[in-house]
Amino acid sequence: MKPWLLQLGRLKLGKNHNIASWHLQFFLLFIALPVLLILTLFAFFYRYQIIENTKNQRELTLRQYASGINVELQNMSIIAASLIHNTTLMERSMALINASTAEQRYFVSSEIEKIFQNYSILSRQLVGFYMIPEGQNPHITRNFAGIIFPRGEIETCIRMADANRGIISIPDSLYFSYGQPSGWYVASLSVSPSKGGYATGVRTLIVSFVLNPLVDFFRQANVEPPQNSSDYFLAGRGGKILASSQADCIGDDIESIPQRYGKSRIVIKAPVDISGWKVAEAINVRSLTRPLDIILYLLYLSLIVIVLLFIRYNTLFFARILSPLKHMVSKMEAVGSGDFSVRAESGDFIELNKMSESFNYMVEKISILTEAIKEEQKERIRTEIEALRYQLNPHFLCNALNAIRMMAIITKNDSIRKMSAALMMITEDTLAREDTVYPLEHELHILDSYVLIMQVRYGNTFELLKDVDNSLLSMGVPSMILQPLVENSILHGFHGLSGPGIIVVSAALKEETLVISVRDNGNGMDADTLTDIFSGGGEGHKGLSRIGLYNVRRRILLSYGSPYDVEVVSYPGEGTVVTLKLPVQKTHPHESRVKEESPA
């Protein structure tokens, strides 16, 4: 598992949980909760897609219904225009006005009736014609008894026709056909002849007809189940609802429908161009998403059942595991109290049995090691007592050297005095603790004493030069840290050298680090020797003392750690440079007792 998941688990679950509780909470956090979120997001996305797809489909269907209504109104407008320009009808209307007897009026009315019947057949509609002659009673022809002419509708049609002569007018109203289901809606057109045209006895012609596309539009509400049904509306030019599948909405403003239903319905609209009307549908959102809600409910229920089953499984499974683990914990606590005689028992699981075997093996090893440590501590105490006893010998040596030095002074033997003083200075430094830190100035005096002794042995075959600024003399360095490096140069670097050997000791401060270099012009070393230089295995190439360099480096690493270290750069025939990197340590300026009696 990815580390960030583990970190999140620790963050959320804490540290004071048993395994069963941690496992259960981990399952809920990283399995059950993500599944729940995925199901919820899927349902939200799928619900959105269902609503959008249904909305687009219904908008297309609504535009088709609006187009059907528009075509129906156009066709009937053509019928009305054709009638108002029909010369035969105009002539018969004049004859009807001029008829002097009832027989003549009946004959002319029959001819007008035939004209209207022909047009009703041509229209293929349930239609009624209402012709109002000048100064005569209206002439009515219809092929469907359900079409009536309400007085209010007639007056509206006449006013619109008189105001717009020669133009087809569509009243902003509908009425239901007489004696028929409420879904049979009747629309009307009216037209009056233009003045100044041919002679006519018609004042106004009204054409009323069943608007079949509108009938089909509202019939949907009766076809759909009540819980799934949408509500349908037809609004006039002013926004007033003329017809609706919900009777209590008739007369309301179409723009109030969204506020009426809120978020439970989606309202879509489509215009009827020729009349300026609008058809609208309020889609029941609940009916669209009910199948998805049922599926989602079943999924949530299944998830709850899975969680409950997992809780039961978690309880039974970990009860079998935790019992031997608790037993193991009690044994561990006993071991922690110092009782190494306890042993874990085997159980039913291979993994736990392996753990018990490992635990028993570990306890056995700890018991053996504990006994060994006790014996080692006894031996160390014996060794320390022995070391204290032998520690008197080096002090006796220092006292003897001091006596020799005093005798050399009395006998005025300067060479013996200087050598004994130098050897005594080095011996006293050697007796110091390993963690003793001296000023660099003191370490350089020790180095002078050592070089004096070595020059007595080897003569003036080499020379020691020091390049150290006075400001660095108070810097602290470990005791006897430079002597092994100079010793390597004298004993091994200058071995067989034809010319005089030169050793240069320099010091500098670089980025809060004291850098001390010991450089010689001796034989140098090859790459293999450099690789093996810090192995600490005794004599190296041409007698090179690996122990000295190894100990110097180990003292620095143990005392100060990284980045403080020892670096060696050497090339055959060119010499060697050993560089010490030490921390900056200030010491209090002081003059050592050895310096006061310096052999130099």
C-alpha positions as CSV (number, residue, x, y, z in Angstrom):
1,M,0.0,0.0,0.0
2,K,1.2,3.5,-0.7
3,P,2.9,5.3,2.2
4,W,0.4,8.2,2.1
5,L,-2.5,5.8,2.7
6,L,-0.7,4.4,5.8
7,Q,0.0,7.9,7.0
8,L,-3.7,8.8,6.5
9,G,-4.7,5.6,8.4
10,R,-2.5,6.5,11.3
11,L,-3.8,10.1,11.3
12,K,-7.5,9.1,11.3
13,L,-7.4,5.9,13.4
14,G,-4.8,6.8,16.0
15,K,-2.5,4.5,17.9
16,N,-4.7,3.2,20.7
17,H,-6.8,0.7,18.7
18,N,-6.8,-3.0,18.8
19,I,-6.3,-5.0,15.6
20,A,-10.0,-5.8,15.1
21,S,-11.1,-2.1,15.6
22,W,-8.3,-0.8,13.4
23,H,-9.2,-3.3,10.6
24,L,-12.9,-2.4,10.8
25,Q,-12.3,1.3,10.7
26,F,-9.8,0.9,7.9
27,F,-12.4,-1.0,5.9
28,L,-15.0,1.7,6.5
29,L,-12.6,4.5,5.7
30,F,-10.9,3.1,2.6
31,I,-13.6,0.7,1.2
32,A,-17.1,1.4,2.4
33,L,-16.8,5.2,2.3
34,P,-15.2,5.4,-1.2
35,V,-17.9,3.0,-2.5
36,L,-20.6,5.1,-1.0
37,L,-19.1,8.3,-2.6
38,I,-18.7,6.6,-6.0
39,L,-22.3,5.4,-5.9
40,T,-23.5,8.8,-4.9
41,L,-21.5,10.6,-7.6
42,F,-22.6,8.0,-10.2
43,A,-26.3,8.5,-9.2
44,F,-25.9,12.3,-9.4
45,F,-24.3,12.1,-12.8
46,Y,-26.7,9.5,-14.1
47,R,-29.7,11.5,-12.7
48,Y,-28.4,14.6,-14.5
49,Q,-28.0,12.7,-17.8
50,I,-31.5,11.2,-17.5
51,I,-33.0,14.7,-16.8
52,E,-31.1,16.3,-19.7
53,N,-31.8,13.6,-22.2
54,T,-35.5,13.5,-21.3
55,K,-35.7,17.3,-21.4
56,N,-34.1,17.4,-24.9
57,Q,-36.5,14.6,-26.1
58,R,-39.5,16.4,-24.7
59,E,-38.4,19.7,-26.1
60,L,-38.2,18.1,-29.6
61,T,-41.7,16.5,-29.1
62,L,-43.1,19.8,-27.8
63,R,-41.8,21.6,-30.9
64,Q,-43.5,18.9,-33.1
65,Y,-46.8,19.5,-31.3
66,A,-46.4,23.3,-31.7
67,S,-45.6,22.8,-35.4
68,G,-48.7,20.6,-35.8
69,I,-50.9,23.3,-34.2
70,N,-49.2,25.9,-36.4
71,V,-49.9,23.9,-39.6
72,E,-53.5,23.3,-38.6
73,L,-54.1,27.0,-38.0
74,Q,-52.4,27.8,-41.4
75,N,-54.6,25.3,-43.2
76,M,-57.8,26.7,-41.7
77,S,-56.6,30.2,-42.4
78,I,-56.3,29.2,-46.0
79,I,-59.8,27.8,-45.9
80,A,-61.1,31.1,-44.4
81,A,-59.2,33.2,-46.9
82,S,-60.5,31.1,-49.8
83,L,-64.1,31.4,-48.6
84,I,-63.9,35.2,-48.1
85,H,-62.7,35.5,-51.7
86,N,-65.1,32.9,-53.2
87,T,-67.1,34.9,-55.8
88,T,-70.0,32.4,-55.7
89,L,-70.3,32.7,-52.0
90,M,-70.2,36.5,-52.3
91,E,-72.9,36.4,-55.0
92,R,-75.1,34.0,-53.0
93,S,-74.7,36.2,-49.9
94,M,-75.9,39.2,-52.0
95,A,-78.9,37.1,-53.3
96,L,-79.7,36.1,-49.7
97,I,-79.8,39.8,-48.7
98,N,-82.0,40.7,-51.7
99,A,-84.4,37.7,-51.5
100,S,-87.9,38.9,-51.1
101,T,-89.7,35.7,-50.2
102,A,-89.0,32.9,-47.8
103,E,-88.8,30.4,-50.7
104,Q,-86.0,32.5,-52.3
105,R,-84.1,32.7,-49.0
106,Y,-84.4,29.0,-48.5
107,F,-83.1,28.3,-52.0
108,V,-80.2,30.6,-51.6
109,S,-79.4,29.3,-48.1
110,S,-79.3,25.8,-49.6
111,E,-76.7,26.9,-52.2
112,I,-74.6,28.5,-49.5
113,E,-74.9,25.4,-47.4
114,K,-73.4,23.3,-50.3
115,I,-70.5,25.7,-50.6
116,F,-69.7,25.3,-46.9
117,Q,-70.1,21.5,-47.0
118,N,-67.6,21.3,-49.9
119,Y,-65.1,23.3,-47.9
120,S,-65.6,21.1,-44.8
121,I,-64.9,18.0,-46.9
122,L,-61.8,19.8,-48.3
123,S,-60.6,20.6,-44.8
124,R,-61.0,17.0,-43.5
125,Q,-61.7,18.6,-40.1
126,L,-64.6,18.7,-37.6
127,V,-65.5,22.3,-38.6
128,G,-68.3,24.8,-38.3
129,F,-68.9,28.0,-40.5
130,Y,-70.7,31.0,-39.0
131,M,-71.5,33.6,-41.7
132,I,-73.0,36.9,-40.7
133,P,-74.7,38.6,-43.7
134,E,-75.4,42.4,-43.7
135,G,-78.8,42.9,-41.9
136,Q,-79.7,39.2,-41.9
137,N,-79.6,36.4,-39.3
138,P,-76.4,34.4,-39.2
139,H,-76.0,31.3,-41.4
140,I,-74.5,28.3,-39.6
141,T,-73.1,25.2,-41.3
142,R,-71.2,22.5,-39.4
143,N,-70.3,18.8,-39.8
144,F,-70.0,18.1,-36.1
145,A,-72.8,18.9,-33.6
146,G,-70.2,19.4,-30.9
147,I,-69.1,22.7,-32.4
148,I,-71.1,25.5,-31.0
149,F,-70.7,29.3,-31.3
150,P,-70.8,30.9,-27.8
151,R,-72.0,34.4,-27.8
152,G,-68.9,35.8,-26.2
153,E,-66.7,34.0,-28.8
154,I,-68.8,35.4,-31.7
155,E,-68.6,39.0,-30.4
156,T,-64.8,38.7,-29.9
157,C,-64.4,37.4,-33.5
158,I,-66.6,40.1,-35.0
159,R,-64.6,42.9,-33.2
160,M,-61.3,41.5,-34.3
161,A,-62.5,41.0,-37.9
162,D,-64.0,44.5,-38.1
163,A,-60.7,46.0,-36.8
164,N,-58.6,44.1,-39.3
165,R,-60.6,43.8,-42.5
166,G,-59.2,41.6,-45.1
167,I,-56.8,39.9,-42.6
168,I,-57.4,36.5,-40.9
169,S,-57.7,37.1,-37.1
170,I,-57.2,34.4,-34.4
171,P,-58.9,35.1,-31.1
172,D,-56.7,34.6,-28.0
173,S,-59.2,32.0,-26.7
174,L,-60.4,28.4,-26.9
175,Y,-63.6,26.6,-25.8
176,F,-64.5,23.0,-25.3
177,S,-66.8,21.2,-27.8
178,Y,-70.3,20.7,-26.5
179,G,-71.1,17.2,-25.1
180,Q,-67.5,15.9,-25.7
181,P,-64.6,15.0,-23.4
182,S,-62.7,18.0,-22.1
183,G,-59.8,17.2,-24.4
184,W,-61.7,18.3,-27.5
185,Y,-60.6,21.9,-28.0
186,V,-62.2,24.2,-30.5
187,A,-60.3,27.2,-32.0
188,S,-61.8,30.0,-34.2
189,L,-60.7,32.2,-37.1
190,S,-62.6,35.3,-38.2
191,V,-62.3,37.6,-41.3
192,S,-64.3,40.5,-42.8
193,P,-64.1,41.4,-46.5
194,S,-62.0,44.4,-47.4
195,K,-63.9,47.6,-48.2
196,G,-63.8,48.9,-51.7
197,G,-63.6,45.4,-53.2
198,Y,-66.2,43.4,-55.1
199,A,-69.8,43.4,-53.9
200,T,-70.6,41.0,-51.1
201,G,-73.4,40.6,-48.5
202,V,-71.0,39.0,-45.9
203,R,-70.1,41.2,-42.9
204,T,-68.0,38.6,-41.0
205,L,-67.1,35.0,-41.6
206,I,-66.1,32.8,-38.5
207,V,-64.5,29.4,-38.9
208,S,-64.4,27.2,-35.8
209,F,-62.7,23.7,-35.8
210,V,-61.4,21.0,-33.5
211,L,-57.7,21.6,-33.1
212,N,-56.6,18.0,-33.4
213,P,-52.8,18.4,-32.6
214,L,-53.9,20.2,-29.4
215,V,-56.3,17.3,-28.6
216,D,-53.4,14.9,-29.0
217,F,-51.1,17.1,-26.9
218,F,-53.5,17.1,-23.9
219,R,-54.4,13.4,-24.4
220,Q,-50.9,12.5,-23.1
221,A,-51.9,13.4,-19.6
222,N,-54.7,10.7,-19.8
223,V,-52.3,8.0,-21.3
224,E,-49.5,8.3,-18.7
225,P,-49.9,6.8,-15.2
226,P,-51.0,9.4,-12.7
227,Q,-47.7,9.2,-10.7
228,N,-45.6,9.7,-13.9
229,S,-47.8,12.2,-15.7
230,S,-46.6,15.6,-16.8
231,D,-48.8,18.6,-16.8
232,Y,-49.5,20.3,-20.2
233,F,-50.5,23.9,-20.9
234,L,-51.5,26.2,-23.8
235,A,-50.9,29.9,-23.2
236,G,-52.2,32.8,-25.3
237,R,-50.3,35.7,-26.6
238,G,-50.5,37.6,-23.3
239,G,-49.2,34.6,-21.4
240,K,-52.6,33.7,-20.0
241,I,-53.2,29.9,-19.8
242,L,-56.0,29.1,-22.2
243,A,-56.1,25.3,-21.7
244,S,-54.4,22.9,-19.3
245,S,-54.4,19.3,-18.0
246,Q,-54.8,20.9,-14.6
247,A,-58.1,22.8,-14.6
248,D,-57.1,25.0,-11.6
249,C,-54.3,26.5,-13.7
250,I,-56.5,27.9,-16.5
251,G,-56.4,31.7,-16.4
252,D,-53.0,31.8,-14.6
253,D,-49.9,33.3,-16.1
254,I,-47.6,30.7,-17.8
255,E,-44.6,32.3,-16.2
256,S,-45.9,31.4,-12.7
257,I,-45.8,27.7,-13.4
258,P,-42.1,27.2,-12.4
259,Q,-42.8,28.9,-9.1
260,R,-45.9,26.8,-8.6
261,Y,-44.0,23.4,-8.9
262,G,-40.6,24.4,-7.6
263,K,-37.8,21.9,-8.2
264,S,-40.2,19.0,-8.5
265,R,-40.9,19.8,-12.2
266,I,-39.0,21.0,-15.2
267,V,-41.0,23.4,-17.4
268,I,-40.2,23.5,-21.1
269,K,-42.0,25.7,-23.7
270,A,-42.3,25.9,-27.5
271,P,-43.9,28.7,-29.5
272,V,-46.8,28.5,-32.0
273,D,-45.7,31.1,-34.5
274,I,-48.8,31.9,-36.5
275,S,-51.0,32.6,-33.4
276,G,-48.3,33.8,-30.9
277,W,-49.4,31.0,-28.5
278,K,-47.1,28.8,-26.5
279,V,-47.4,25.1,-25.6
280,A,-45.7,24.1,-22.3
281,E,-45.0,20.9,-20.4
282,A,-44.1,20.5,-16.7
283,I,-42.1,17.3,-16.5
284,N,-42.3,15.3,-13.3
285,V,-38.7,14.9,-12.2
286,R,-39.6,12.2,-9.7
287,S,-41.1,10.0,-12.4
288,L,-37.8,10.3,-14.4
289,T,-35.5,9.3,-11.6
290,R,-37.7,6.8,-9.8
291,P,-36.0,3.7,-11.4
292,L,-32.6,5.1,-10.6
293,D,-33.7,5.9,-7.0
294,I,-34.9,2.3,-6.5
295,I,-31.6,0.9,-7.8
296,L,-29.6,3.3,-5.7
297,Y,-31.7,2.4,-2.6
298,L,-31.0,-1.3,-3.3
299,L,-27.3,-0.6,-3.7
300,Y,-27.2,1.4,-0.4
301,L,-29.1,-1.4,1.3
302,S,-26.6,-3.9,-0.1
303,L,-23.7,-1.8,1.1
304,I,-25.2,-1.7,4.6
305,V,-25.7,-5.5,4.6
306,I,-22.1,-6.0,3.4
307,V,-20.8,-3.7,6.2
308,L,-22.9,-5.6,8.8
309,L,-21.6,-9.0,7.5
310,F,-18.0,-7.6,7.5
311,I,-18.5,-6.5,11.2
312,R,-19.6,-10.0,12.0
313,Y,-16.7,-11.6,10.1
314,N,-14.3,-9.2,11.7
315,T,-15.5,-10.1,15.2
316,L,-15.3,-13.9,14.6
317,F,-12.0,-13.9,12.7
318,F,-10.0,-11.6,15.0
319,A,-11.4,-13.3,18.1
320,R,-9.5,-16.5,16.9
321,I,-6.3,-14.4,16.2
322,L,-6.3,-12.0,19.1
323,S,-6.6,-14.7,21.8
324,P,-3.1,-16.2,21.1
325,L,-1.7,-12.7,20.4
326,K,-2.9,-11.5,23.9
327,H,-1.2,-14.6,25.3
328,M,2.0,-13.6,23.4
329,V,1.8,-10.0,24.8
330,S,1.5,-11.3,28.3
331,K,4.7,-13.4,27.8
332,M,6.5,-10.4,26.4
333,E,5.6,-8.4,29.4
334,A,7.0,-11.1,31.6
335,V,10.2,-11.1,29.6
336,G,10.3,-7.3,29.9
337,S,10.2,-7.8,33.7
338,G,13.3,-10.0,33.5
339,D,11.7,-13.4,33.5
340,F,13.5,-15.3,30.7
341,S,12.1,-18.7,31.7
342,V,8.7,-18.0,30.0
343,R,7.8,-19.7,26.6
344,A,5.0,-19.1,24.2
345,E,2.6,-21.9,23.3
346,S,1.6,-23.1,19.8
347,G,-1.8,-22.3,18.4
348,D,-4.0,-23.0,15.4
349,F,-2.3,-20.7,12.8
350,I,0.9,-21.4,11.1
351,E,2.0,-17.8,11.1
352,L,1.3,-17.4,14.9
353,N,3.2,-20.7,15.5
354,K,6.2,-19.3,13.6
355,M,5.9,-16.1,15.7
356,S,5.9,-18.2,18.9
357,E,8.9,-20.2,17.8
358,S,10.8,-17.0,16.9
359,F,9.8,-15.5,20.3
360,N,11.0,-18.6,22.2
361,Y,14.3,-18.6,20.2
362,M,14.7,-14.8,20.9
363,V,14.1,-15.3,24.7
364,E,16.6,-18.2,24.7
365,K,19.2,-16.0,23.0
366,I,18.5,-13.1,25.3
367,S,19.0,-15.4,28.3
368,I,22.3,-16.6,26.9
369,L,23.5,-13.1,26.0
370,T,22.4,-11.8,29.4
371,E,24.5,-14.4,31.1
372,A,27.4,-13.6,28.8
373,I,27.1,-9.8,29.6
374,K,27.2,-10.6,33.3
375,E,30.4,-12.6,32.9
376,E,31.8,-9.8,30.6
377,Q,31.0,-7.2,33.2
378,K,32.8,-9.2,35.9
379,E,35.8,-9.6,33.6
380,R,35.8,-5.9,32.9
381,I,35.8,-5.0,36.6
382,R,38.8,-7.4,37.1
383,T,40.6,-5.7,34.1
384,E,40.0,-2.2,35.4
385,I,41.4,-3.1,38.8
386,E,44.5,-4.6,37.0
387,A,44.8,-1.5,34.8
388,L,44.8,0.8,37.9
389,R,47.5,-1.3,39.4
390,Y,49.7,-1.0,36.2
391,Q,49.0,2.7,35.8
392,L,51.7,3.5,38.3
393,N,54.4,2.3,35.8
394,P,54.1,5.3,33.3
395,H,54.3,7.7,36.2
396,F,57.4,6.0,37.4
397,L,58.8,6.4,33.9
398,C,58.1,10.2,33.9
399,N,59.8,10.6,37.3
400,A,62.9,8.6,36.1
401,L,63.1,10.8,32.9
402,N,62.9,13.9,35.1
403,A,65.7,12.6,37.2
404,I,67.9,12.0,34.1
405,R,67.1,15.5,32.9
406,M,68.2,17.0,36.2
407,M,71.4,15.0,36.2
408,A,72.1,16.2,32.6
409,I,71.7,19.8,33.8
410,I,74.1,19.2,36.7
411,T,76.6,17.6,34.4
412,K,75.9,20.2,31.7
413,N,75.1,17.6,29.0
414,D,72.8,19.6,26.8
415,S,71.9,16.9,24.3
416,I,70.7,14.4,27.0
417,R,68.8,17.2,28.7
418,K,66.9,18.2,25.5
419,M,66.1,14.5,24.6
420,S,64.9,13.7,28.1
421,A,62.8,16.9,28.3
422,A,61.2,16.1,24.8
423,L,60.5,12.5,25.7
424,M,59.0,13.5,29.1
425,M,56.7,16.1,27.3
426,I,55.5,13.4,24.8
427,T,55.0,10.8,27.6
428,E,52.9,13.2,29.7
429,D,50.7,13.9,26.7
430,T,50.3,10.2,26.1
431,L,49.0,9.8,29.6
432,A,46.2,12.3,29.0
433,R,42.6,11.1,28.4
434,E,41.7,10.3,24.8
435,D,39.1,13.1,24.7
436,T,41.5,15.8,25.9
437,V,41.5,18.9,23.7
438,Y,44.6,21.2,23.7
439,P,45.3,24.5,21.9
440,L,46.9,24.0,18.5
441,E,49.9,25.9,19.9
442,H,50.5,23.1,22.5
443,E,50.1,20.4,19.9
444,L,52.8,22.1,17.7
445,H,55.2,22.2,20.8
446,I,54.6,18.4,21.2
447,L,55.4,18.1,17.5
448,D,58.6,20.0,18.0
449,S,59.7,17.7,20.8
450,Y,59.0,14.6,18.7
451,V,60.9,16.0,15.7
452,L,63.9,16.8,18.0
453,I,64.1,13.2,19.1
454,M,63.8,11.9,15.5
455,Q,66.5,14.3,14.3
456,V,68.8,12.9,16.9
457,R,68.2,9.5,15.4
458,Y,68.2,10.3,11.7
459,G,70.3,13.4,11.7
460,N,69.4,16.5,9.8
461,T,67.9,14.6,6.8
462,F,64.5,16.3,7.1
463,E,63.1,19.6,8.3
464,L,59.8,20.6,9.9
465,L,58.2,23.9,8.7
466,K,55.0,25.5,10.2
467,D,52.7,27.8,8.4
468,V,50.1,28.7,11.1
469,D,48.6,32.2,11.7
470,N,48.8,33.4,15.3
471,S,45.0,33.8,15.4
472,L,44.6,30.0,15.1
473,L,47.0,29.0,17.9
474,S,44.2,29.0,20.4
475,M,42.0,26.7,18.4
476,G,41.3,23.4,20.1
477,V,42.5,20.1,18.6
478,P,42.6,16.5,20.0
479,S,45.8,15.6,21.9
480,M,48.5,13.8,19.9
481,I,46.6,14.2,16.6
482,L,49.5,15.4,14.4
483,Q,52.3,13.2,15.7
484,P,51.2,10.0,13.8
485,L,51.0,12.0,10.5
486,V,54.6,13.4,10.9
487,E,55.8,10.0,12.0
488,N,54.5,8.5,8.7
489,S,56.3,11.2,6.7
490,I,59.7,10.6,8.5
491,L,59.6,6.8,8.7
492,H,58.0,6.0,5.3
493,G,57.8,9.1,3.2
494,F,61.5,9.9,3.3
495,H,62.8,6.3,3.2
496,G,65.4,6.1,0.5
497,L,64.9,9.7,-0.5
498,S,68.1,11.2,-2.0
499,G,67.5,14.8,-1.1
500,P,66.5,16.5,2.2
501,G,62.9,15.9,3.3
502,I,60.6,18.7,4.1
503,I,57.4,18.5,6.2
504,V,55.0,21.5,6.2
505,V,52.3,21.8,8.8
506,S,49.7,24.5,7.9
507,A,46.3,25.5,9.3
508,A,43.4,27.6,8.0
509,L,39.7,28.4,8.7
510,K,37.3,27.5,5.9
511,E,33.5,27.9,6.4
512,E,33.6,27.4,10.1
513,T,35.9,24.4,9.8
514,L,39.5,24.2,11.0
515,V,41.6,22.6,8.2
516,I,45.1,21.3,9.2
517,S,47.4,19.9,6.5
518,V,50.6,17.9,6.9
519,R,52.4,17.9,3.5
520,D,55.8,16.2,2.6
521,N,57.9,15.8,-0.5
522,G,58.5,12.1,0.1
523,N,58.0,9.0,-2.0
524,G,54.2,9.3,-2.2
525,M,51.8,6.3,-2.6
526,D,50.1,4.6,-5.5
527,A,46.3,4.2,-6.0
528,D,46.2,0.7,-4.4
529,T,47.9,1.9,-1.3
530,L,45.5,4.9,-1.0
531,T,42.5,2.5,-1.3
532,D,43.8,0.4,1.6
533,I,45.1,3.3,3.7
534,F,42.4,3.4,6.4
535,S,41.9,-0.4,6.8
536,G,43.8,-0.3,10.2
537,G,45.6,-3.6,9.4
538,G,49.1,-2.9,10.6
539,E,51.9,-2.1,8.2
540,G,51.0,-1.0,4.7
541,H,52.9,-0.5,1.5
542,K,56.7,0.1,2.2
543,G,56.0,-0.1,5.9
544,L,53.3,2.6,5.9
545,S,51.6,2.6,9.3
546,R,47.9,2.1,8.7
547,I,47.2,1.9,12.4
548,G,48.2,5.5,13.0
549,L,46.1,7.0,10.2
550,Y,43.2,4.6,11.0
551,N,43.2,5.7,14.7
552,V,43.4,9.4,13.8
553,R,40.4,9.1,11.4
554,R,38.5,7.0,13.9
555,R,39.1,9.5,16.7
556,I,37.8,12.3,14.6
557,L,34.7,10.5,13.4
558,L,33.8,9.2,16.8
559,S,34.3,12.6,18.5
560,Y,32.7,14.9,15.9
561,G,31.0,12.9,13.2
562,S,30.3,14.0,9.6
563,P,31.4,16.2,7.9
564,Y,34.6,16.2,9.9
565,D,37.1,13.6,8.5
566,V,40.6,12.9,7.2
567,E,41.6,13.1,3.5
568,V,44.8,11.8,1.9
569,V,46.1,12.9,-1.5
570,S,49.3,11.3,-2.8
571,Y,51.1,10.5,-6.0
572,P,54.2,8.3,-6.4
573,G,57.4,10.4,-6.4
574,E,55.6,13.6,-5.6
575,G,54.8,13.4,-1.9
576,T,51.7,13.1,0.3
577,V,49.2,15.6,1.7
578,V,47.1,14.6,4.8
579,T,44.3,17.0,5.6
580,L,42.3,17.1,8.9
581,K,38.9,18.7,9.0
582,L,38.0,19.7,12.6
583,P,35.3,21.8,14.2
584,V,36.1,25.2,15.4
585,Q,36.8,24.9,19.2
586,K,38.0,27.8,21.2
587,T,40.3,27.1,24.2
588,H,41.5,29.4,26.9
589,P,45.1,30.6,26.2
590,H,47.5,29.0,28.7
591,E,51.2,28.0,28.9
592,S,51.6,24.3,29.7
593,R,54.1,23.1,32.3
594,V,55.9,21.2,29.5
595,K,56.3,24.4,27.5
596,E,58.0,26.2,30.4
597,E,60.6,23.4,30.3
598,S,60.7,23.1,26.6
599,P,63.9,21.4,25.2
600,A,64.1,24.0,22.6
